[in-house]
Amino acid sequence: MEPEAGEAPQKAPKANLGDFQKLGWYILFMCVAQEFMTLSYLANITFMVYAGFSPTVVGCGSSVFSGSDLDRCEQLKAARNESACEVVLDTQFESVNYEFELLCEDSVLVKHSTSIQMVGVMIGSMVFGHMSDSFGRRKVLLVSIAGMFVFSIVSSFSSSLFTFNITRVILMFFNGGMSSVQLVYIMEMLPKNHRLWIFTLVTTSPNYIVLAGMAYSAGDWRVLSRYTSFFASLPAFVLVFCAHESPRWLVQKGRLDEAREVLVTVDRLNGTLTAGRLVEMDDILDKERTIFEAQRHRRRYSFMHLFYTWKLTAYITTLSFALFSASITSYALIFNMDKLSGSIYWNSVFYGVFRYAMNILTGLADYFGGRRTGRKVIHNVSLVYVLCALGTVFVSSFFRKSPLTCKKPKIGEISLNFCGDVATVTLAETQNEWMTRIATLTAAAMCSQLFLSAIVTTNELFPTAVRNLASSFTSFINRIGTVVAPHFFYMALFWAPLPYLILLFIGVVDLVAFSVVLPETKGTHMADHMPRPEERIFAKKRKTTAATGLLESQ
């Protein structure tokens, strides 16, 4: 569609480059690309939920074991000391534990594997985030997605846990890179008034259901790894290859002519290109050119610039902790999913459905609620629910009877009594397991809103020049939570309620900090330029010039 020559320019000029993004066919295309990138990210970041699934030890040779998992492990150890019997296992998914017989105390090696992989994500998020600011969002995304595709296939041929760890760390290095860049890339393409509700629809939540279906169909970790390559990473690569570079990044690099070409092309694809929009576009780009010339000798930025002013320091610290809190809560509960009652597939489906339902509800609240349902409201309401759910599990765990205090069954009580070695299994305990299952899954699911609000707020608060650096830094802190999470519930060996008590403390600190430190960012312009030099920490005041005045007006 060509601009109509006789059409009058719009009366109100656009105040910011972000005002030019409009909903249309190209935005729909970007949402599809975001969906496949999200599926690829999720399939790899939660791969160990299935690949690290702990099988049940049924017996060894002709011996059949009974009791709790701990009892079965003791019986297995005794049986192996007596003879070289063949272990009999029962599992819902043929995991790494199952194939390599990493059972009982050896299962901690798989937890170590998960943590090691998350270190790869941490490093990748830092490296690729910095690279995307230098070489472009799209190019870095293509490299990271290609790396994920290749190493997901390579890892499926691993013959030992060692080779599995090496290939998975490399894979997760690329996964961390993609995750740190994709959100910034998509965010810079979306209209400011439609960012959050689109992210609530195109998100990881429904992909938990897709991943559960892929895992059920695959049946074992090798096939699942190949599925993620061909059904997630490959389509994502093709779609990003056909996409355009972020016009915001092009403007920030002074490549204004290229930025104009992208904006015109996107407008044409959206069907929103008019003569009036072209005039406003050129007006804004001319202003950007003036600003770029004023900043050209000081336009290189590093992670230190995230702490450039006291305000930015408070923002990055609070947002990093918010993502760490959401990460350690969510992934600690998810990686402990194999300890919950019921099917791992149905648990994953329920988790995905509840998570997506909350995402849709959040999207509707964001779209129709106006300023009343801002980023802080969504974050705080979601976090209060998480705290209530965790509190329920904490109380349940605190008052749960230990095997040493079990009582003999009474008439009319549904009970299996194994006093001495195994706890009494009562109807009350069955109900307790059900309550724990629901509270755990819904608490982990509500963390989606915590991630969403913190990520959107990060991108809306920080200037374009350091936006991806901010995303990479918070992603790095976020990944510290994922490294710790696989081992988090080992603290229950000291005291069963301890993991939940620590999660409650972290959540309360997050709630207070997010409420007090951060401003509401909903409906605001994304900042395009850094604060002035005299605003930096311990800086001396200087006179305002024409160039700096123009910077302040942005």
C-alpha positions as CSV (number, residue, x, y, z in Angstrom):
1,M,0.0,0.0,0.0
2,E,1.5,3.4,-1.1
3,P,0.8,6.6,0.8
4,E,-2.0,8.7,-0.4
5,A,-0.7,12.0,-1.8
6,G,-3.7,14.0,-0.8
7,E,-3.9,12.8,2.8
8,A,-3.3,15.5,5.4
9,P,-0.8,14.9,8.1
10,Q,-2.1,14.0,11.6
11,K,-2.6,16.9,13.9
12,A,-0.7,15.6,16.9
13,P,2.9,14.8,16.1
14,K,4.5,11.7,17.5
15,A,6.5,12.4,20.6
16,N,8.6,9.2,20.4
17,L,9.9,6.7,17.9
18,G,7.9,4.0,19.8
19,D,4.7,5.7,18.7
20,F,5.2,4.5,15.1
21,Q,4.7,0.9,16.0
22,K,1.1,-0.1,15.1
23,L,-0.8,-3.3,15.2
24,G,-0.9,-5.1,11.8
25,W,0.2,-8.1,9.8
26,Y,3.8,-7.6,10.5
27,I,3.2,-7.6,14.3
28,L,1.2,-10.8,13.9
29,F,4.2,-12.3,12.0
30,M,6.5,-11.2,14.9
31,C,4.1,-12.8,17.4
32,V,4.4,-16.1,15.5
33,A,8.2,-15.8,15.5
34,Q,8.0,-15.1,19.3
35,E,5.9,-18.2,19.8
36,F,8.5,-20.5,18.2
37,M,11.4,-18.8,20.0
38,T,9.5,-19.2,23.3
39,L,8.8,-22.9,22.7
40,S,12.4,-23.4,21.8
41,Y,13.5,-21.6,25.0
42,L,11.0,-23.4,27.2
43,A,11.7,-26.9,25.8
44,N,15.4,-26.5,26.6
45,I,15.2,-24.6,30.0
46,T,12.7,-27.2,31.4
47,F,14.2,-30.2,29.5
48,M,15.5,-31.6,32.7
49,V,12.0,-31.8,34.3
50,Y,11.6,-34.8,31.9
51,A,15.2,-35.8,31.3
52,G,15.9,-35.7,35.0
53,F,12.8,-37.6,36.1
54,S,13.5,-40.0,38.9
55,P,12.2,-43.6,38.2
56,T,10.8,-45.8,40.9
57,V,13.0,-48.6,42.1
58,V,10.7,-51.7,41.9
59,G,13.2,-54.3,42.9
60,C,16.5,-55.9,42.1
61,G,16.6,-59.4,40.4
62,S,13.9,-61.5,42.0
63,S,13.6,-59.2,45.1
64,V,10.6,-56.8,45.1
65,F,10.9,-53.6,47.2
66,S,8.3,-51.7,49.1
67,G,7.9,-48.6,51.2
68,S,9.0,-45.0,50.5
69,D,11.7,-44.0,48.0
70,L,14.2,-43.8,50.9
71,D,13.2,-47.3,52.0
72,R,13.6,-48.7,48.5
73,C,17.0,-47.1,48.1
74,E,18.1,-48.8,51.4
75,Q,16.8,-52.1,50.1
76,L,18.6,-51.6,46.8
77,K,21.9,-50.9,48.5
78,A,21.5,-54.0,50.6
79,A,20.6,-56.2,47.5
80,R,23.6,-54.9,45.5
81,N,25.9,-55.7,48.4
82,E,24.7,-59.3,48.4
83,S,24.7,-59.9,44.6
84,A,25.1,-58.3,41.2
85,C,21.4,-58.2,40.6
86,E,19.7,-56.3,37.7
87,V,17.6,-53.4,38.9
88,V,14.0,-53.3,38.0
89,L,12.6,-49.8,37.4
90,D,9.2,-48.2,36.7
91,T,9.1,-44.8,35.1
92,Q,6.6,-42.5,33.4
93,F,9.4,-41.1,31.1
94,E,12.7,-42.8,30.0
95,S,15.0,-40.1,31.5
96,V,18.8,-39.8,31.8
97,N,18.4,-41.3,35.3
98,Y,16.6,-44.3,33.9
99,E,18.9,-45.0,31.0
100,F,22.2,-44.5,32.9
101,E,20.7,-46.0,36.1
102,L,21.5,-42.9,38.2
103,L,19.4,-43.9,41.2
104,C,19.0,-42.9,44.8
105,E,22.2,-41.1,45.9
106,D,23.5,-41.1,42.3
107,S,20.5,-39.0,41.3
108,V,22.2,-36.0,42.7
109,L,24.5,-36.1,39.7
110,V,21.5,-35.3,37.5
111,K,20.7,-32.3,39.8
112,H,24.3,-31.2,39.4
113,S,23.9,-31.6,35.6
114,T,20.8,-29.3,35.7
115,S,22.7,-26.6,37.7
116,I,25.7,-26.8,35.4
117,Q,23.5,-26.3,32.4
118,M,22.0,-23.2,34.0
119,V,25.5,-21.8,34.3
120,G,25.7,-22.0,30.5
121,V,22.5,-20.0,30.4
122,M,23.9,-17.3,32.7
123,I,27.1,-16.9,30.6
124,G,25.1,-16.9,27.4
125,S,22.7,-14.2,28.6
126,M,25.6,-11.9,29.4
127,V,27.7,-12.5,26.3
128,F,25.0,-12.4,23.7
129,G,23.2,-9.5,25.4
130,H,26.4,-7.4,24.9
131,M,26.9,-8.7,21.4
132,S,23.3,-7.7,20.4
133,D,24.0,-4.1,21.4
134,S,27.1,-4.1,19.1
135,F,26.0,-6.3,16.1
136,G,22.2,-6.1,16.2
137,R,19.4,-8.0,17.7
138,R,18.5,-10.0,14.7
139,K,22.0,-11.3,13.8
140,V,22.6,-12.4,17.4
141,L,19.2,-14.2,17.5
142,L,20.0,-16.1,14.3
143,V,23.4,-17.2,15.7
144,S,21.9,-18.3,19.0
145,I,19.0,-20.2,17.5
146,A,21.3,-22.0,15.0
147,G,23.5,-23.0,17.9
148,M,20.5,-24.4,19.8
149,F,19.3,-26.4,16.8
150,V,22.7,-28.0,16.2
151,F,23.6,-28.9,19.8
152,S,20.1,-30.1,20.7
153,I,20.6,-32.8,18.0
154,V,24.3,-33.4,19.1
155,S,23.3,-33.9,22.7
156,S,20.7,-36.5,21.8
157,F,23.6,-38.9,20.8
158,S,25.4,-38.6,24.1
159,S,26.8,-41.9,25.4
160,S,27.5,-40.9,29.0
161,L,26.5,-38.3,31.5
162,F,29.8,-36.4,30.9
163,T,29.2,-35.9,27.2
164,F,25.6,-35.1,27.9
165,N,26.7,-32.3,30.3
166,I,29.2,-30.9,27.8
167,T,26.8,-30.7,24.9
168,R,23.9,-29.4,27.0
169,V,26.0,-26.6,28.6
170,I,26.9,-25.4,25.1
171,L,23.3,-25.7,24.0
172,M,22.2,-23.7,27.1
173,F,24.8,-21.1,26.4
174,F,23.0,-20.4,23.1
175,N,19.6,-20.6,24.8
176,G,20.7,-18.0,27.4
177,G,21.8,-15.8,24.5
178,M,18.5,-16.1,22.7
179,S,16.4,-15.5,25.8
180,S,18.2,-12.3,26.7
181,V,17.8,-10.8,23.2
182,Q,14.4,-12.1,22.0
183,L,12.4,-10.2,24.6
184,V,14.2,-6.9,23.9
185,Y,13.9,-7.5,20.1
186,I,10.1,-8.2,20.3
187,M,9.5,-5.4,22.8
188,E,11.1,-2.8,20.6
189,M,8.8,-3.9,17.8
190,L,5.5,-3.8,19.7
191,P,3.3,-0.7,20.1
192,K,3.7,0.6,23.7
193,N,0.0,0.2,24.6
194,H,-0.1,-3.5,23.5
195,R,3.1,-4.8,24.9
196,L,1.9,-6.6,28.1
197,W,-1.3,-8.2,26.8
198,I,0.6,-9.6,23.8
199,F,3.2,-11.0,26.1
200,T,0.5,-12.6,28.2
201,L,-0.9,-14.4,25.1
202,V,2.4,-15.3,23.4
203,T,4.2,-16.7,26.4
204,T,5.7,-19.9,27.9
205,S,2.4,-20.9,29.6
206,P,0.6,-22.6,26.7
207,N,3.9,-24.1,25.6
208,Y,4.0,-26.2,28.8
209,I,1.0,-28.0,27.4
210,V,2.8,-28.3,24.0
211,L,5.9,-29.6,25.7
212,A,4.0,-32.1,27.7
213,G,2.5,-33.5,24.5
214,M,6.0,-33.6,22.9
215,A,7.4,-35.4,25.9
216,Y,4.5,-37.9,26.0
217,S,4.9,-38.6,22.3
218,A,8.7,-38.9,22.5
219,G,8.8,-41.2,25.5
220,D,12.5,-40.8,26.1
221,W,15.0,-37.9,26.4
222,R,16.8,-38.5,23.2
223,V,13.8,-38.2,21.0
224,L,12.5,-35.2,22.9
225,S,15.8,-33.4,22.3
226,R,15.4,-33.9,18.6
227,Y,11.8,-32.8,18.7
228,T,12.9,-29.5,20.2
229,S,15.3,-28.9,17.3
230,F,13.0,-29.6,14.4
231,F,9.6,-28.5,15.8
232,A,10.8,-25.4,17.7
233,S,14.3,-24.1,16.9
234,L,14.1,-24.7,13.1
235,P,10.8,-22.7,12.6
236,A,12.1,-20.0,14.9
237,F,15.3,-19.6,12.8
238,V,13.4,-19.4,9.5
239,L,11.0,-16.7,10.9
240,V,13.7,-14.5,12.4
241,F,15.7,-14.8,9.2
242,C,12.7,-13.3,7.3
243,A,12.2,-10.5,9.9
244,H,13.8,-7.0,10.0
245,E,16.3,-5.5,12.4
246,S,14.9,-3.5,15.3
247,P,14.5,0.1,14.1
248,R,15.2,1.3,17.6
249,W,18.6,-0.4,17.6
250,L,19.4,1.1,14.1
251,V,18.5,4.6,15.4
252,Q,20.7,4.1,18.5
253,K,23.6,3.2,16.2
254,G,23.0,6.2,14.0
255,R,21.9,4.2,11.0
256,L,18.9,6.4,10.5
257,D,18.4,5.7,6.8
258,E,18.2,2.0,7.4
259,A,15.8,2.6,10.3
260,R,13.6,4.6,8.0
261,E,13.5,1.8,5.4
262,V,12.5,-0.7,8.1
263,L,9.8,1.6,9.5
264,V,8.4,2.2,6.0
265,T,8.5,-1.5,5.1
266,V,6.8,-2.5,8.4
267,D,4.1,0.2,7.9
268,R,3.5,-1.0,4.4
269,L,3.1,-4.6,5.5
270,N,0.8,-3.5,8.3
271,G,-1.3,-1.4,5.9
272,T,-0.8,1.7,8.0
273,L,1.6,3.7,5.7
274,T,0.3,7.2,5.0
275,A,1.8,10.5,3.8
276,G,1.1,12.0,7.2
277,R,3.0,9.2,9.0
278,L,5.9,9.6,6.6
279,V,6.1,13.3,7.5
280,E,6.1,12.6,11.2
281,M,8.6,9.8,10.8
282,D,11.0,12.1,9.0
283,D,10.5,14.7,11.7
284,I,11.3,12.3,14.5
285,L,14.3,10.8,12.6
286,D,15.8,14.3,12.0
287,K,15.6,15.0,15.7
288,E,17.2,11.6,16.4
289,R,20.0,12.6,14.0
290,T,20.7,15.7,16.0
291,I,20.8,13.8,19.2
292,F,23.1,11.1,17.7
293,E,25.6,13.8,16.6
294,A,25.6,15.2,20.1
295,Q,26.2,11.7,21.6
296,R,28.5,10.2,19.0
297,H,31.7,10.5,21.0
298,R,30.1,9.0,24.2
299,R,27.8,6.4,22.8
300,R,29.6,3.2,24.0
301,Y,28.1,1.8,27.1
302,S,28.9,-1.1,29.5
303,F,27.2,-2.8,32.4
304,M,28.6,0.0,34.6
305,H,26.2,2.4,33.0
306,L,23.3,0.5,34.6
307,F,24.5,2.1,37.9
308,Y,25.1,5.5,36.2
309,T,22.7,7.3,38.6
310,W,21.2,6.5,42.0
311,K,17.9,6.1,40.4
312,L,19.1,3.6,37.8
313,T,21.0,1.7,40.5
314,A,17.9,1.4,42.6
315,Y,15.9,0.2,39.5
316,I,18.4,-2.4,38.4
317,T,18.9,-3.8,41.9
318,T,15.2,-4.1,42.6
319,L,14.3,-5.6,39.2
320,S,17.2,-8.1,39.5
321,F,16.0,-9.3,42.9
322,A,12.4,-9.5,41.6
323,L,13.5,-11.8,38.8
324,F,15.8,-13.8,41.1
325,S,12.8,-14.2,43.5
326,A,10.5,-15.4,40.7
327,S,13.2,-17.7,39.3
328,I,14.2,-19.5,42.4
329,T,10.5,-19.9,43.5
330,S,9.3,-21.1,40.1
331,Y,12.1,-23.4,39.1
332,A,12.6,-24.9,42.6
333,L,9.0,-26.0,42.5
334,I,9.1,-27.1,38.9
335,F,12.3,-29.2,39.2
336,N,10.7,-30.9,42.3
337,M,7.6,-31.8,40.2
338,D,8.6,-35.5,40.1
339,K,8.0,-35.6,43.9
340,L,4.4,-34.6,43.5
341,S,1.6,-37.1,43.4
342,G,0.0,-38.0,40.0
343,S,1.2,-38.0,36.4
344,I,4.0,-35.7,35.4
345,Y,2.3,-35.1,32.1
346,W,-1.1,-34.2,33.7
347,N,0.7,-32.1,36.3
348,S,2.4,-30.2,33.4
349,V,-0.8,-29.8,31.5
350,F,-2.6,-28.5,34.6
351,Y,0.3,-26.2,35.3
352,G,0.2,-24.8,31.7
353,V,-3.5,-24.4,31.7
354,F,-3.6,-22.5,35.0
355,R,-0.6,-20.4,34.0
356,Y,-2.2,-19.5,30.7
357,A,-5.5,-18.7,32.2
358,M,-3.8,-16.3,34.6
359,N,-1.9,-14.8,31.7
360,I,-5.1,-14.2,29.7
361,L,-6.8,-12.7,32.8
362,T,-3.8,-10.5,33.3
363,G,-3.9,-9.4,29.7
364,L,-7.6,-8.5,29.9
365,A,-6.9,-6.6,33.1
366,D,-4.0,-4.8,31.5
367,Y,-6.0,-3.9,28.4
368,F,-9.2,-2.8,30.0
369,G,-8.0,-1.7,33.4
370,G,-6.0,1.3,32.3
371,R,-3.6,2.7,34.9
372,R,-5.5,0.9,37.7
373,T,-4.0,-2.4,36.6
374,G,-0.4,-1.3,36.0
375,R,2.8,-3.3,36.2
376,K,3.1,-2.9,40.0
377,V,-0.5,-4.0,40.7
378,I,-0.1,-7.1,38.5
379,H,3.2,-8.0,40.2
380,N,2.0,-7.4,43.8
381,V,-1.4,-9.2,43.4
382,S,0.3,-12.2,41.8
383,L,3.0,-12.3,44.5
384,V,0.5,-12.2,47.3
385,Y,-1.2,-15.3,45.9
386,V,2.2,-17.0,45.6
387,L,3.0,-16.2,49.3
388,C,-0.4,-17.5,50.4
389,A,0.0,-20.8,48.4
390,L,3.6,-21.2,49.8
391,G,2.3,-20.4,53.3
392,T,-0.3,-23.2,52.9
393,V,2.3,-25.7,52.0
394,F,4.6,-24.5,54.8
395,V,1.9,-25.0,57.4
396,S,0.9,-28.4,56.0
397,S,4.6,-29.5,56.0
398,F,5.1,-28.1,59.5
399,F,2.2,-30.1,61.0
400,R,2.8,-33.3,58.9
401,K,3.4,-36.3,61.1
402,S,6.8,-38.0,60.8
403,P,7.2,-41.8,60.5
404,L,8.5,-42.0,64.1
405,T,5.2,-40.7,65.5
406,C,2.7,-42.8,63.5
407,K,-0.2,-44.3,65.4
408,K,-2.2,-47.6,65.0
409,P,-5.3,-47.3,62.9
410,K,-8.7,-46.8,64.5
411,I,-12.0,-48.4,63.5
412,G,-13.4,-46.5,60.4
413,E,-10.1,-44.8,59.6
414,I,-8.8,-45.5,56.2
415,S,-5.2,-46.4,57.0
416,L,-2.3,-48.6,56.1
417,N,0.0,-48.9,59.1
418,F,3.7,-49.5,58.7
419,C,4.8,-48.0,62.0
420,G,8.6,-48.0,62.6
421,D,9.8,-47.9,59.0
422,V,7.0,-46.2,56.9
423,A,4.6,-43.4,57.9
424,T,0.9,-44.1,58.4
425,V,-1.0,-43.5,55.1
426,T,-4.3,-42.0,56.0
427,L,-7.1,-40.3,54.2
428,A,-6.0,-37.0,55.8
429,E,-2.5,-37.5,54.3
430,T,-4.0,-38.2,50.9
431,Q,-6.0,-35.0,51.1
432,N,-2.8,-33.3,52.2
433,E,-0.9,-34.6,49.2
434,W,-3.7,-33.2,46.9
435,M,-3.6,-29.8,48.6
436,T,0.2,-29.7,48.4
437,R,0.0,-30.7,44.7
438,I,-2.5,-27.9,43.8
439,A,-0.8,-25.2,45.9
440,T,2.7,-26.0,44.5
441,L,1.6,-26.1,40.9
442,T,-0.5,-22.9,41.1
443,A,2.2,-21.0,43.1
444,A,4.8,-21.9,40.4
445,A,2.3,-20.9,37.7
446,M,1.6,-17.5,39.2
447,C,5.3,-16.8,39.0
448,S,4.7,-16.2,35.3
449,Q,3.1,-12.8,36.1
450,L,6.1,-12.0,38.3
451,F,8.5,-12.6,35.4
452,L,6.2,-10.7,33.0
453,S,5.8,-7.6,35.1
454,A,9.5,-7.4,35.9
455,I,10.7,-8.0,32.3
456,V,8.2,-5.4,30.9
457,T,9.2,-2.9,33.6
458,T,12.9,-3.4,32.9
459,N,12.4,-2.7,29.2
460,E,10.2,0.4,29.9
461,L,12.5,1.9,32.5
462,F,15.9,1.7,30.9
463,P,17.1,3.8,27.9
464,T,17.6,2.2,24.5
465,A,21.4,2.5,24.7
466,V,21.5,0.2,27.8
467,R,18.2,-1.6,27.5
468,N,19.6,-4.9,26.3
469,L,22.4,-4.6,28.9
470,A,19.8,-4.2,31.6
471,S,17.9,-7.2,30.2
472,S,21.1,-9.2,30.1
473,F,22.1,-8.2,33.7
474,T,18.7,-9.0,35.2
475,S,18.7,-12.3,33.2
476,F,22.1,-13.2,34.7
477,I,20.8,-12.6,38.2
478,N,17.7,-14.5,37.2
479,R,19.8,-17.5,36.2
480,I,21.5,-17.6,39.6
481,G,18.1,-18.7,40.8
482,T,17.9,-21.4,38.2
483,V,21.3,-22.7,39.2
484,V,20.4,-22.9,42.9
485,A,16.8,-24.2,42.2
486,P,17.6,-27.9,41.4
487,H,19.2,-28.4,44.8
488,F,16.9,-26.1,46.8
489,F,14.7,-28.9,48.2
490,Y,17.7,-30.8,49.6
491,M,17.3,-28.4,52.6
492,A,14.2,-30.4,53.5
493,L,16.6,-33.1,54.8
494,F,17.4,-30.8,57.7
495,W,13.8,-29.6,58.3
496,A,10.9,-30.4,55.9
497,P,9.3,-26.9,55.9
498,L,12.6,-25.0,55.6
499,P,12.6,-24.6,51.7
500,Y,9.1,-23.0,51.9
501,L,10.1,-20.7,54.8
502,I,13.0,-19.4,52.8
503,L,10.9,-18.8,49.7
504,L,8.4,-16.9,51.9
505,F,11.1,-14.6,53.2
506,I,12.4,-13.9,49.7
507,G,8.9,-13.2,48.4
508,V,8.1,-10.7,51.2
509,V,11.4,-8.8,50.5
510,D,10.5,-8.7,46.8
511,L,7.0,-7.4,47.5
512,V,8.2,-4.5,49.7
513,A,11.0,-3.5,47.3
514,F,8.9,-3.6,44.1
515,S,6.2,-1.5,45.8
516,V,8.5,1.1,47.2
517,V,11.4,1.6,44.8
518,L,9.9,1.3,41.3
519,P,7.6,3.8,39.5
520,E,4.6,2.7,37.5
521,T,5.6,2.4,33.8
522,K,2.4,1.5,32.1
523,G,1.6,3.8,29.2
524,T,4.9,5.6,29.4
525,H,7.3,6.2,26.6
526,M,10.3,3.9,26.4
527,A,13.4,6.1,27.1
528,D,15.6,6.5,24.1
529,H,18.6,8.3,25.7
530,M,20.8,8.1,28.8
531,P,20.6,10.6,31.7
532,R,22.9,13.7,31.3
533,P,26.5,13.4,32.7
534,E,25.8,15.8,35.6
535,E,23.1,13.4,36.8
536,R,25.5,10.5,37.4
537,I,26.5,9.5,40.9
538,F,28.9,12.0,42.5
539,A,28.9,14.2,39.4
540,K,29.4,18.0,39.5
541,K,26.7,20.3,38.1
542,R,27.3,21.8,34.7
543,K,25.5,24.3,32.5
544,T,22.7,23.2,30.1
545,T,23.5,23.5,26.4
546,A,21.2,23.3,23.4
547,A,22.2,19.7,22.8
548,T,21.6,18.6,26.3
549,G,18.4,20.5,26.4
550,L,17.3,18.5,23.4
551,L,18.3,15.3,25.2
552,E,16.3,16.3,28.2
553,S,13.2,16.8,26.1
554,Q,13.2,13.1,25.0
